[in-house]
Amino acid sequence: MLYRISRIFEWLIITAICLTLFTYSSPRATSEFDRVRAYTRNIEFDYISWMLNAARIKIQQGAVGMPGYLNRASSKVAVSDFLFVTQQINQADDALNRVYADPSITDKVAASAQIRAELAMLEKQHSQLAPIAEAILQGQVSQVAADFGLATLGQPIPTISFHSTAVPDALIVSPRDHIEEVANISLVPGLSVDQQAALEDRVDKGLNVSSLVVPIGGVGVYPTMIMQTTDLPWLVSTIAHEWTHNYLTLRPLGMLYDASPELRTMNETTADISGTEIGAEVMKRYYPEYGSAPLPTFGLAAFPKISPNADNAAAPPPFNFNAEMHTTRVHVDALLAQGKIAEAEAYMEQRRQVFVQNGYYIRKLNQAYFAFYGAYADVPGGAAGADPVGPAVRALRAQSKSLADFINRIAWMTSFDELKKAVGQ
């Protein structure tokens, strides 16, 4: 009983802290941010309601004491069942969308009745399986984090907790004359591509900026919000990634997440490194049957591959996404530094078509794209271009004796200058 009461108080305290320090999901209050909100107020995501509901669910799960009674084999089955039902829900959602997108179907309600009935049944099954599977995955990630030294008295603080759900999209806004994220506004999930494009067009024309609606995989609120997925390696790495944000939020680096572009990149790159290392160990320890394939990077997860056009049998050289994106960003920065905004935007559209032709569907490549994806710099190259922050974070990790040593060093930094000094730059 005392344990349950202490857990309830822990949830309330951590939720209050994260509400107070909730910076990386709500950009700094600026005049530019307020001007953008004139276009988004009616479609913004309600984090407060989501967090309160998720906290209630997690308290109920803790009171039941799941899943301590399951052995390793049973735990694996529970997670597998959860992922299978998630896959069925995704397929049903896709079928429903196709019905409503088909102009030849006049009575869409009748045509979709069976699909909607199946979807309701699947959602009920999902709600029954989710608490068990989430508790199992939380425990596995917690054990690895503790073994890596990221714990106090054997327990990661804050407790690792996540809820799988539909996640919001984010409207990213950058000036046109340079690359900088000046607004990041979370939108209700489910906006169609046409609605996203229309919003971007209104913001761009109304404010003379570059904007882009981007998908996100998770948000480091508390409990953390993780996109529904059937990709287990991605899921466990994202659980660890978002928990790392919780960990940093209780320390200076996380508190200053949005104080500067450099600090944001330091936060995201640290979380990327942590998520990748913890996630890989979780897979190795609990799900070895998945093999030793490397986990996908967070940047590439947003770009589904499509089949490239092939007009001849000769195999072209492999297309290196990170290298090509790095080249693109460096050239764009050079053009913008010379004041050649129109030339930079024409070049980005030309390069976007090259990426699409090579199998990477990128709907729009602009300043806002680089402002968002450039902060995820856990691997060389990519959208960060020649930005020195990512390499410095990676250098600190290489110099650290362990993941815990790395995180606990960078967590107390308050500027990029501190990081450069730490790595001898």
C-alpha positions, 0 to 999 in steps of 0.5 A: 500500500505504501509503495502504491501511495508513493508511486501516485505522489511520484506521478503527481510531482513529476507531472507538475515538474514537467508541466512547469518545464515543458519547453521542448514541446512549446517553443519560446514565446516570441512575437513570431510565435504569436503571429504564427499562432493566429493561423493554428489556434483552432487546430493546436494539440491539447497537451494538458488534457493528454498528460492528465489522461495518460497519468491517470492510465499509468496510475491505474496500471501501477495499482494493478501491479502489472506485469510482475507475474509474467516470465520472459516468454510470456512477456514476449508473447504479450508484446508480440500480440500488442504489436500485431493488433497495432498492425491490424488497426493501421491496416483498418485505418488505411482501408477506411481512408481509401473508402473516404478518398474514393470519389466513386463511392457515394455512400461512404458510411454504408461502404465503411460500416464493416471496416468501422465495426472491425476497427472498434473491436480492434481498438478495444483489444488494443486498449486491453493489451496496451497496459501490459505491453507498455509496462513490460517495455517500460521495465525492460528499458528501465533495467537497461538504463539502470545497468548503464548507470542511469539510476538512483538506488537502482531506479531511473529518475524520473521513472520510465513511463510512456503511452502509445498513442496517435501523436500530433504533427508539428508546424515548423517555421523558419525565416527565409533568409537563414535557417532557424526554428522560430516556432514549433507548434503541435497540431492535432493529429490526422490533418490530411496532406491537403490541409497541411499544405494549405496551412503552410501556404497561408503561413508562408504568404501571410508572414513571408516565412518558410514553414513545414508540417512534419511528423514526429515519433514521440514527445518528451512530456510525462508520461512520454508520448510515443507514436503507435508502431509495429517496429519494435526496434524503433519503439524501444529506442524512442522510449529511451530517447523520450525518457532521456528528455525527461531526465535532462528536463530535471537538469540545466541542459533540458531546462534550457532546451529552447534557449538557443538553436545550439542547446536544442541540438545538444538536447536532441543529439544527446537523446538520439545517442542515448536512445540508440544505445539503450534501444540496441541493448534492449533488443539484444537482451530481450529480443535477440531474434530480431538480429543485429541490424542497426536501429534506424536514425530518427531523421530517416524514420520520417522518410518512407522509401518508395521504389526509384525509377530504373530505366536500365539494368545497370545498377547505379552507385548506392544513394547515400542519403546522409551525404547528399543531404549534408551537401544540400544543407551546406550549399543552401547555407552558402546561398542564404549567407550571400542573400540569394534566397530565391536561388536557395529555394530553387536549389532545394526544390531541385534537390528534393526531386533528386531525393524522390527519384532515389526513393526518399519521399520528401514532400517539401524541402525548405528552410523549415525542413532543415531547421527541424531535422538539423537538430538531430545530429547523432550521426555524421552528415545529414540535415545539420550540414556544417553545424559544429554542434552535433560533432561536438556532442559526438566527440564528448560521447567518444571521450566519455567512459560510458553512456551515463558519464556522457549524459551526466556531463552534458546534462549540466552544461548551459551553453555550447561554449561549455561543450566546446571547452569540454572537447578541447575545441 
